[in-house]
Amino acid sequence: MINLYNIDCMEALKEFKDNQFNLAIIDPPYGIGISGQKEVKKKRAQRNRSGAQNRKYHKEKKWDNEIPNKEYFKQLFRVSKNQIIWGANYFVEHLNKGKKGWVIWDKQQKGLWSSDGEIAYTSFNKPTRIFLQNRIILQQEGGTIHPTQKPVKLYEFLLMTYAKEGDKILEIGTGSGYQAAILSEIGCKVYSIERHRDLYLKAKKNLFDLNVSVKLFYGDGYLGLPDYSPFDKIIVTAGAPEVPDQLKKQLIIGGILVIPVGIGSQNMKVILKTGLNDYELISEYKNFKFVPLLRKKQ
Ligand SMILES: C[S@@+](CC[C@H](N)C(=O)[O-])C[C@H]1O[C@@H](n2cnc3c(N)ncnc32)[C@H](O)[C@@H]1O
C-alpha cells in the first residue's frame, strides 16, 4: 500500500511516531539552484539539435535554493530506523558519524556541467557500493519524469540491497547482550532469553545504553518462546546435553538451529528444519567449550 501526502513535510514528520519507518530514502533539495539546468539545456539544444531530441524541459520553480534545516534532519532520524540520503555531500553537517556504507551512483560521464556521480549517505554498516548507470543510456531509454529523479534501476538496487526484512532470530543465553546487539545492528529482529537474573538486567542496561532494539526475556531458554515462534534461526550459546525438542518445534520450515551439543566439550550442530517434524543435520564442527545450558531460571 502507498500513502501519498500533499503536505509540507515538516508538518507531516511531526505526526509520525519514533522509528515508525524501517527505512527512509530521501533526496532533498541540494541548495544548488537546479532551476538553472533549464537554461543550460536550452543553450545546448541550440548547438546540437539531435542531442536535444531526447531532452525534456521542466517548468522552472525556485525550490532548490537552500538545503533542509537542522530540524528536518532531527525529525528524519527520529521517525526512521535507517536512512539513505542522496546528496550527502551537501548535508555533511547534519549526518551521523561513524557509518561506512555509502552509495555512489557513477553516471559514467566525465567533466560535463553536472557531477560525474552522486553520493548517498546510508545508516548501514555495510561496504560502500558503486552503482553504474550511464546517463546517456538512461536518456535514450526514456529519461526521467522529474529533472532530479533517480533512475529506476538505481532504486531497484537500493531496495534489493538495503530494504530486506531481517531474519527473526531467537538467541538462548543473552549473556552481556553482545551477540544480540550485533544481530540487531545487521537488521535482524532479535529475541533473546537469559536464565541468570543479574546478567539479564545487565544486558538490558547495555542494550538500552547502546540504543539497540532487542526483545529480552528473563527465563529458561530450554522452553524457547512459543508465543513468539516461529523463528527463522535459533542460536544457542550454551552447551546442551541434547537438542531440546521445544526449540526445534519453534523453527519455521526452512529455519536453522545452531547449537553446541555435549557435556564438557561440545560439537556445534547446524540443523535445518525440512518439514513439520523433519530435521536434517547439515554441518557439525568439533571441539567447542561453552558454559552449560542449565535448566530453570536463577
Ligand atoms: C556464552 S554465554 C552467552 C554469550 C552471549 N550470547 C553474548 O553474546 O555475550 C552463555 C549464557 O547462557 C546462559 N544460559 C545458560 N543456560 C540457559 C538457559 N537454560 N536459558 C537461558 N540462558 C541460559 C548463561 O547464563 C550465559 O549467560
The ligand as an SDF file (V2000), in Angstrom:
LIG
                    3D

 27 29  0  0  0  0  0  0  0  0999 V2000
   28.4150  -17.9420   26.3870 C   0  0  0  0  0  0  0  0  0  0  0  0
   27.2440  -17.0790   27.3500 S   0  0  0  0  0  0  0  0  0  0  0  0
   26.3810  -16.1160   26.1900 C   0  0  0  0  0  0  0  0  0  0  0  0
   27.1460  -15.0970   25.4670 C   0  0  0  0  0  0  0  0  0  0  0  0
   26.2110  -14.0880   24.8550 C   0  0  0  0  0  0  0  0  0  0  0  0
   25.4150  -14.6470   23.7880 N   0  0  0  0  0  0  0  0  0  0  0  0
   26.9720  -12.8430   24.3930 C   0  0  0  0  0  0  0  0  0  0  0  0
   26.9280  -12.5020   23.2120 O   0  0  0  0  0  0  0  0  0  0  0  0
   27.5740  -12.1950   25.2480 O   0  0  0  0  0  0  0  0  0  0  0  0
   26.0200  -18.2990   27.7500 C   0  0  0  0  0  0  0  0  0  0  0  0
   24.8380  -17.7350   28.5020 C   0  0  0  0  0  0  0  0  0  0  0  0
   23.8080  -18.7050   28.5050 O   0  0  0  0  0  0  0  0  0  0  0  0
   23.0960  -18.5580   29.7150 C   0  0  0  0  0  0  0  0  0  0  0  0
   22.2640  -19.7600   29.9200 N   0  0  0  0  0  0  0  0  0  0  0  0
   22.6190  -20.9890   30.3420 C   0  0  0  0  0  0  0  0  0  0  0  0
   21.5380  -21.8000   30.3900 N   0  0  0  0  0  0  0  0  0  0  0  0
   20.4730  -21.0790   29.9820 C   0  0  0  0  0  0  0  0  0  0  0  0
   19.0840  -21.3420   29.8370 C   0  0  0  0  0  0  0  0  0  0  0  0
   18.5320  -22.5350   30.0790 N   0  0  0  0  0  0  0  0  0  0  0  0
   18.2990  -20.3230   29.4040 N   0  0  0  0  0  0  0  0  0  0  0  0
   18.7940  -19.1070   29.1240 C   0  0  0  0  0  0  0  0  0  0  0  0
   20.0910  -18.8010   29.2690 N   0  0  0  0  0  0  0  0  0  0  0  0
   20.9290  -19.7670   29.6920 C   0  0  0  0  0  0  0  0  0  0  0  0
   24.2010  -18.3330   30.7150 C   0  0  0  0  0  0  0  0  0  0  0  0
   23.7170  -17.7520   31.9220 O   0  0  0  0  0  0  0  0  0  0  0  0
   25.1410  -17.4160   29.9480 C   0  0  0  0  0  0  0  0  0  0  0  0
   24.8530  -16.0640   30.1870 O   0  0  0  0  0  0  0  0  0  0  0  0
  1  2  1  0
  2  3  1  0
  2 10  1  0
  3  4  1  0
  4  5  1  0
  5  6  1  0
  5  7  1  0
  7  8  2  0
  7  9  1  0
 10 11  1  0
 11 12  1  0
 11 26  1  0
 12 13  1  0
 13 14  1  0
 13 24  1  0
 14 15  1  0
 14 23  1  0
 15 16  2  0
 16 17  1  0
 17 18  1  0
 17 23  2  0
 18 19  1  0
 18 20  2  0
 20 21  1  0
 21 22  2  0
 22 23  1  0
 24 25  1  0
 24 26  1  0
 26 27  1  0
M  CHG  2   2   1   9  -1
M  END
$$$$
